[in-house]
Amino acid sequence: MRTFFEMIILLAVAMIAAFIGNTVNPKGIPIFGQWDSSVGAVHAGGPCAPQDTEISDLDVLDLYLSSGAVFVDARIQEDFEGSHIPRSVNLPVGQVQDAIESFMQIYPVTTKLIVYCSGPDCSDSHDVALVLKEYGYQDVSVYSLGIERWTREGRPTESGAGNTQDLHALGQHPDETTFDDDNRLPLKMESERDETIM
């Protein structure tokens, strides 16, 4: 009989320790909340957020090489200016509400967007993607491996303000590059076109 009570006490202590550990962990499983049948999970409060469409490393590379999407960097401006995926636009999570109108003037809601940040431990890309979806962007994917994986794979990066100045100039690229309206890709400047013809 004593062994039975020891097992009950041990089980109770283990359950209390697990409950405390789950509560303290920021990625813990919600104990109380609402079941959302569309997602198939318990949500810890409020309406369940739509699931982000995550994109694989190979798919990101294919889209980058085919220039079929606009890359959106959700990191702070200093990190973006230090190094980012070429042709990216900086839309920091803390400033997305302030910059969204300018962003929408340049990139229509039909634009394919890939949002990234530092890496798998960074949730800024998911937060920015959620805001973009709230403003009507439908083709938004999250590259959760972020700039960390991109650089580790030896892929190209650039530094400086890049296309971020587009948001402030409302479509006028700082080096006077014109854009192809179909997919927002930089075209050669008129002077460069003239030189290549000669």
C-alpha positions, 0 to 999 in steps of 0.5 A, a space after each residue: 500500500 505504501 508503494 501505491 501512495 509513493 507512486 501517486 505522490 511521484 505522479 502528482 509532483 511530475 504533473 505539477 513540474 510539467 505544468 509549471 514548465 509548460 507555463 513558463 515556456 513561451 512556446 508552451 502548449 495552451 492549457 485553456 482556450 478555444 478549440 478552432 476546428 479550422 486549424 485543429 488546435 487550441 488557441 490561447 485566446 482571441 480569434 485564431 490567426 490564419 496560418 502563415 504559408 511557409 516556403 521551403 529553402 529551395 522554393 525561395 531560391 527558385 523564386 529569387 532566381 526567377 525574380 517571381 516575388 518581392 522579398 520583404 525583410 522584417 528586421 530593423 533597419 540597422 540589420 537590413 542595411 548591414 546585410 539583406 537578400 538583394 532586391 529586398 524591401 525593408 518593412 520592420 515589424 515595429 514600423 509596418 503600420 506606419 509604412 503600409 500605405 507607402 508600401 501599398 502604393 508601390 506593390 499592389 495587393 496582387 504582388 507575390 511577397 516573401 517575408 523573412 527575418 533573422 532565422 527560425 527563432 525570429 517571429 517578426 516575419 510571421 507578424 509582418 505577414 499577418 499585417 500584410 494579409 490584413 491589408 489584403 495581400 493574398 499571396 504572402 509566404 514566410 521564409 522562416 529560415 531567414 537571412 541566417 540560412 540564406 547567407 550560410 548557403 553562400 547566396 548573394 547579399 547586399 548592404 545599404 538601404 536598397 529598395 527601402 528608399 522606394 517606400 519613401 520616394 513612392 516608387 522612385 528608385 534611388 539610382 533612377 532605375 525604372 521598374 517593370 510594372 508586371 512584376 516590379 523588377 528593376 530594369 536597366 536605366 535608359 543610359 545603360 540601354 543606350 550604351 548596350 545598343 552602341 
